[in-house]
Amino acid sequence: MAKHTLLILNRKSAARPDLRAAVRPIEKELGIKVIIPWSGKDLRKSVREAINDGVTRIVAGGGDGTLNSVAAAVLRLRKKAPVSLGLVPLGTANDFARAFGDKGSDLSASVRIAATKAAEPIDVGYINGKPFVNVASGGFGAMITATTPKEMKKRLGGLAYTLFGLAKLSDAKSVPAQISIDGGAPYKVSISALAIANSRYAGGGFDVAPEAEISDGLLDLSVLSTDRLMPENLPFGRLPDISDPKEGVVQRSRLKSMVLETSQPFHMNLDGEPMVDQRFEVSIKPKALNFVFPGA
């Protein structure tokens, strides 16, 4: 049978016995070819060759970082052939799949849905030309994710981020910045953390953008400014209304484009892919990717 679906696994997920048990019984039935790229260059080459061979469905098997890498490769080649992207959630958090009700508990169902269900167009966010499908986060959390030593992560897993974060807590200072939304006048803001969301969840299940929709042509911006909680900035005897979209601790906006400029190098994390810069040009491409929604 011709292979019309390419399942791309990260090396960590490929060793899972439950994944093998889910894929093997339906591999021939659904025409699935499984690969385990050893580098980003190898991944891009495999996607290009698969599309040239007539593959019409690329499935990312892994977490949000794997989804980002596979989506980026598909977006680069999508104009050459009609191809869609599926997802089998195999990561620790599975934040993107969580928004659609798939936490990776039934891998057989996830694989079958990713390989056979009809695709629908979704939006893709971009920062300085690099795509993200789920959420781009910035600030202290993104810095910890990017700088935690690999050996520490290898030995301690997710606990490494917590321990390293505690050790670096004294560095958790707000960063002066300015933001311009949809070509408007820039305004000043002090950023402790921010999220630029195409979908709802990040950081292991935190609902950072409750109103985000994957196909509405908009990104949801949330900016956390802890400076607003300092005693000198609080009205006497009253805490700020944290639900207020402009005056609260978390300021929220919806946008098509944005320019963020920071006073010092600022860490961003695009679906797990790190970036450090002082100027970030943010945009969204509506319906840029044909995607198979996880879940029933």
KALINLIN-V687908 format. One record per residue. N is the residue number from 0. RES is the residue in three letters. SS is DSSP state (H for helix, E for strand, C for the rest). Layout:
BEGIN
n = (N;N)
res = (RES;RES)
ss = (SS;SS)
END
This chain:
BEGIN
n = (0;1;2;3;4;5;6;7;8;9;10;11;12;13;14;15;16;17;18;19;20;21;22;23;24;25;26;27;28;29;30;31;32;33;34;35;36;37;38;39;40;41;42;43;44;45;46;47;48;49;50;51;52;53;54;55;56;57;58;59;60;61;62;63;64;65;66;67;68;69;70;71;72;73;74;75;76;77;78;79;80;81;82;83;84;85;86;87;88;89;90;91;92;93;94;95;96;97;98;99;100;101;102;103;104;105;106;107;108;109;110;111;112;113;114;115;116;117;118;119;120;121;122;123;124;125;126;127;128;129;130;131;132;133;134;135;136;137;138;139;140;141;142;143;144;145;146;147;148;149;150;151;152;153;154;155;156;157;158;159;160;161;162;163;164;165;166;167;168;169;170;171;172;173;174;175;176;177;178;179;180;181;182;183;184;185;186;187;188;189;190;191;192;193;194;195;196;197;198;199;200;201;202;203;204;205;206;207;208;209;210;211;212;213;214;215;216;217;218;219;220;221;222;223;224;225;226;227;228;229;230;231;232;233;234;235;236;237;238;239;240;241;242;243;244;245;246;247;248;249;250;251;252;253;254;255;256;257;258;259;260;261;262;263;264;265;266;267;268;269;270;271;272;273;274;275;276;277;278;279;280;281;282;283;284;285;286;287;288;289;290;291;292;293;294;295)
res = (MET;ALA;LYS;HIS;THR;LEU;LEU;ILE;LEU;ASN;ARG;LYS;SER;ALA;ALA;ARG;PRO;ASP;LEU;ARG;ALA;ALA;VAL;ARG;PRO;ILE;GLU;LYS;GLU;LEU;GLY;ILE;LYS;VAL;ILE;ILE;PRO;TRP;SER;GLY;LYS;ASP;LEU;ARG;LYS;SER;VAL;ARG;GLU;ALA;ILE;ASN;ASP;GLY;VAL;THR;ARG;ILE;VAL;ALA;GLY;GLY;GLY;ASP;GLY;THR;LEU;ASN;SER;VAL;ALA;ALA;ALA;VAL;LEU;ARG;LEU;ARG;LYS;LYS;ALA;PRO;VAL;SER;LEU;GLY;LEU;VAL;PRO;LEU;GLY;THR;ALA;ASN;ASP;PHE;ALA;ARG;ALA;PHE;GLY;ASP;LYS;GLY;SER;ASP;LEU;SER;ALA;SER;VAL;ARG;ILE;ALA;ALA;THR;LYS;ALA;ALA;GLU;PRO;ILE;ASP;VAL;GLY;TYR;ILE;ASN;GLY;LYS;PRO;PHE;VAL;ASN;VAL;ALA;SER;GLY;GLY;PHE;GLY;ALA;MET;ILE;THR;ALA;THR;THR;PRO;LYS;GLU;MET;LYS;LYS;ARG;LEU;GLY;GLY;LEU;ALA;TYR;THR;LEU;PHE;GLY;LEU;ALA;LYS;LEU;SER;ASP;ALA;LYS;SER;VAL;PRO;ALA;GLN;ILE;SER;ILE;ASP;GLY;GLY;ALA;PRO;TYR;LYS;VAL;SER;ILE;SER;ALA;LEU;ALA;ILE;ALA;ASN;SER;ARG;TYR;ALA;GLY;GLY;GLY;PHE;ASP;VAL;ALA;PRO;GLU;ALA;GLU;ILE;SER;ASP;GLY;LEU;LEU;ASP;LEU;SER;VAL;LEU;SER;THR;ASP;ARG;LEU;MET;PRO;GLU;ASN;LEU;PRO;PHE;GLY;ARG;LEU;PRO;ASP;ILE;SER;ASP;PRO;LYS;GLU;GLY;VAL;VAL;GLN;ARG;SER;ARG;LEU;LYS;SER;MET;VAL;LEU;GLU;THR;SER;GLN;PRO;PHE;HIS;MET;ASN;LEU;ASP;GLY;GLU;PRO;MET;VAL;ASP;GLN;ARG;PHE;GLU;VAL;SER;ILE;LYS;PRO;LYS;ALA;LEU;ASN;PHE;VAL;PHE;PRO;GLY;ALA)
ss = (C;C;C;C;E;E;E;E;E;C;H;H;H;H;C;C;H;H;H;H;H;H;H;H;H;H;H;C;C;C;C;E;E;E;E;C;C;C;C;H;H;H;H;H;H;H;H;H;H;H;H;H;C;C;C;C;E;E;E;E;E;E;C;H;H;H;H;H;H;H;H;H;H;H;H;H;H;H;H;H;C;C;C;E;E;E;E;E;E;C;C;C;C;C;H;H;H;H;C;C;C;C;C;C;C;C;H;H;H;H;H;H;H;H;H;H;C;C;C;E;E;E;E;E;E;E;E;C;C;E;E;E;C;C;E;E;E;E;E;H;H;H;H;H;H;H;H;C;C;H;H;H;H;H;H;H;C;C;H;H;H;H;H;H;H;H;H;C;H;H;H;C;C;C;E;E;E;E;E;E;E;C;C;C;C;C;E;E;E;E;E;C;E;E;E;E;E;C;C;C;E;E;C;C;C;E;E;C;C;C;C;C;C;C;C;C;C;C;E;E;E;E;E;E;C;H;H;H;H;C;H;H;H;C;C;C;C;C;C;C;C;C;C;C;C;C;C;C;C;E;E;E;E;E;E;C;E;E;E;E;E;E;E;E;E;E;E;E;E;E;C;C;E;E;E;E;E;E;E;E;E;E;E;E;E;E;E;E;E;E;E;C;C;C;C;C)
END
